[in-house]
Amino acid sequence: MLAFMSAGGRGAAGEQESPPGSRFVCTSLPLDAAGAGCPLPPVPMQGGALPPEEELKATVLQLRETVLQQKETIGSQREAIRELTGKLSRCESTDGKPWKKEMGKGKDTMGDLPRDPAQVIDQLSRTMQTLKDRLESLEHQLRANVSYAALPNDLREMLQRRLGDLERQLLSKVAELEDEKSLLHNETSAHRQKTETALNALLERVSELEKGNFSAFKSPDEFKVSLPLRTNYLYGKIKKTLPELYAFTVCLWLRSSASPGIGTPFSYAVPGQANEIVLIEWGNNPIELLINDKVAQLPLFISDGKWHHICITWTTRDGMWEAFQDGEKLGTGENLAPWHPIKPGGVLILGQEQDTVGGRFDATQAFVGEMSQFNIWDRVLKAEDIMNIANCSTNMPGNIIPWVDNNVDVFGGATKWPVETCEERLLDL
């Protein structure tokens, strides 16, 4: 706030009148003294001791001094605004973090201003509005002064232009401050939304860990893949692929009570042949083994909701195959894609039947249940080896595809869980 004081030190509203021709200066007061205004210096009437020309000259000089002082005040306000804008920029560069005290100085980086950026903007806006009100008051007082009409036209026009310019500058600065306030609010909202998203993701991960859905297990092979729904988007994927094979053995533990049919425990597709190797129980059909799209029905019965150990062997020589359930051979056959080597470089999927390599799943053929210990060897295992694996007396990982955590990815809501021990699975039989 600005107020005129006489050279003798008394205020313009003091008890003693100022002597004619005395000079006045405009000093700053606190913002809460806004009501004091910034009145014009008294202008001597024409009936005074000085001639009219001298009075007019003194009035013009006083008005020019007032304008210069107002210009200096506005300049200092601009400097303050630039300083505050720089400080706001430094605060914004902290990426939304609270303003901190300078290291070792023990004071706020924003001085005595409020710590809330929105409050800083509001305070600056109020300051600019106060300056605008004071300019309007000055303009009204100039127009009400009896000596204003006596001023030359060019001086009146110059004063009017100066006042208009100052008012436009102040309005422009207020508008800029409002824009900065709006931008600051938007940036704060975006930062808050980003933080909330990160926190939600972290909470979901913590919830998974609390439920036991760990990404690492006591042993790399002590996990199972759970596929609880019959959909076309829940599945597991083996990261490794198969080499060219002339014989193989596939073994796995599985548990399912889905009806009709448990679906597709696994499928292997290569370019040009989606059914290179498939194990499927679809609808009311018996469980089937497909090699190069050729079919053999297997005498396996595994849809009772209990854990079962399944092994299947095949060799290209005469297309011989064998089917084992819980360590016992239940069936054998031949002429299943004889002399056809298994093609390399395909995609091995758990829980879905592939119509194209790695995709185009059919929900009606999806596996529903749990599986573990999926291993593949590049040879036909002996019956005694299969029995030892099934009764938990030996642990023999596949030499082509071993069952390890970092070799199996799950998608679409399929999950990995710690698997029951081999002995616990045997008790389930």
C-alpha positions, 0 to 999 in steps of 0.5 A, a space after each residue: 500500500 502506498 500513502 503520501 507524506 509531507 516532507 515534514 513527516 506528517 501524514 496527508 490526513 494529519 491535524 496540521 495542514 501542510 503549507 502551500 507548495 510543500 512537496 509530498 512523497 509516496 511511501 509503501 504500507 502493508 497490504 492490510 492497510 489497503 483502505 488508506 488509499 493513495 490520495 493526490 496531494 492537495 492542489 492550491 486553489 486559484 485564490 492563493 498567493 501564487 499566480 495561476 501559471 505558477 500554480 499550474 506548473 506546480 500541479 503539473 510537476 507534482 502529477 509528473 512526480 506522482 506518475 514517476 513514483 507509481 512507475 517505480 512502484 510498478 517496476 519494483 512489483 514486476 521485479 518481485 513478480 519475476 523473483 517469485 516466478 523464478 522461485 515457483 519454477 524451482 519449486 515446480 522442478 521438485 516434481 511435486 515434492 513438498 518445498 524443502 529447507 535449504 541444506 545447512 541454512 535452516 530457512 524456507 526456500 520461499 522465504 515468508 510466503 505460504 508453503 502451498 503453491 496455490 496460496 502463493 498464486 492467490 496472494 500474488 493475485 490479491 496484490 495485483 488486484 490491490 495495485 489495480 484498485 489503487 490506480 483506479 482510485 488515482 484516476 478517479 481522484 485526478 478526474 475529481 480534482 478541480 485543477 485536472 480540468 485546467 491541465 493542458 489537453 496533451 498532459 491529460 491525454 498523456 496521463 490517461 494513456 499512462 494510467 491505461 497502460 498500467 491498468 492493462 499491464 496489471 490485468 495481463 499479469 493477473 491473467 498470467 498468474 491465474 493461468 499459472 495457478 490453473 497449470 499448477 493445479 493440473 500438474 498436481 492432479 496428474 502427479 497425484 493420479 500417477 502416484 495412485 496408479 503406482 500405489 494400486 499396482 504395488 498393493 495388488 502385488 503385495 496382495 498376491 504375495 500375501 496369498 502365496 503367489 510367489 515368483 520364486 519357490 523353495 525349489 525351482 520345480 515346486 510349483 503348479 499352474 492353475 487354470 480355473 476357468 474355461 476360457 480362450 485367454 487363460 494359458 501357460 507358455 513354455 519359453 523353450 522350444 523343441 528340437 527335431 525329435 524322432 522319439 519323445 516321452 512327455 510326463 506331467 501331474 494334473 488334476 481336473 474334474 471338468 465336464 464334459 472333458 478336461 480340455 487340452 493339457 498341452 499342445 505343440 504347434 509349428 508353421 504349417 501344422 497346428 496339431 504337431 503334438 496335442 493331448 486333448 479330452 474334448 466333450 464326451 470323447 476319450 482322451 486323444 493323442 495327436 501327432 502331425 494331426 493323426 489321432 490315437 485314443 488313449 485308455 486314460 481316466 483322469 477327470 475325477 478331481 484327483 492328482 494323477 501322473 500321466 506319461 506318454 511315449 512315442 517313436 517315429 519307428 512304426 509310430 509306436 506309442 504307450 500310455 501310463 497313468 500313475 506309473 502303470 501302462 494302460 495302453 499301447 499302439 502303433 501306426 501313429 504318424 509313423 516315420 514322421 519326425 517332430 518338427 523343431 521351432 514351434 510353440 508349446 502351450 499349456 492349457 489351450 489347443 492351438 489353431 495357429 502357431 501360438 494362438 486362436 484358442 477355442 474356449 471349449 477345448 481349454 483345460 480346466 484344473 491344475 498341472 505340474 512337473 511337465 517334462 519332456 525327454 528326447 527318448 522313450 523312457 523305460 517303464 521302471 523309470 516312469 514308475 519311479 517318477 510316479 511313486 516319488 522315488 526319483 526326480 528326473 527332469 526332462 532333458 529337452 523341456 524341464 519343469 522350472 519356474 523361469 521356463 514357464 510364463 502364465 497369461 490371462 489370469 492363469 497363476 502359479 502356486 506352490 505345489 503339494 509335495 509328491 507324497 501329498 499327491 500320492 495320498 490323493 490317488 
